[in-house]
Amino acid sequence: MKTLNTLQNSVKQELASHILYRINDGIIDNSNIEDWHFLCFNEDYYIIGYYNASQWLKLHNINAFEAISICQEFEEDHFGEMIKKYDNSETTVNMLAYVLGYDLIYSDDFKNVKQLKKAMKKLAS
């Protein structure tokens, strides 16, 4: 599966910065480790609006079909079927942020927020 390793560094940096923002805001901490991904990428939309989502894809040089493919493959791997309809840029980008955020948060076995913060600072710079 094509993941953060093969996508633009700008995506990694942006999503790592988003995680850092959530840490610095006190939204994620050591008391909610099991909810880090949910709190960063599933509690609310990452991008709102079709135009903004389309621009986000362009900014990161991501083809819409490539984004849809990544999302569909993730759904099949994790849920056994495709659940969502990717018929607009907003749905696609928000699911892509969810998938790539999952890769970032679970890329290592972070035991505490300090370890996660250190790793995200490195990626964000």
Helices and strands as residue ranges (DSSP letters): H 9-24, G 30-35, H 36-41, H 50-59, H 64-79, H 89-105, H 113-124
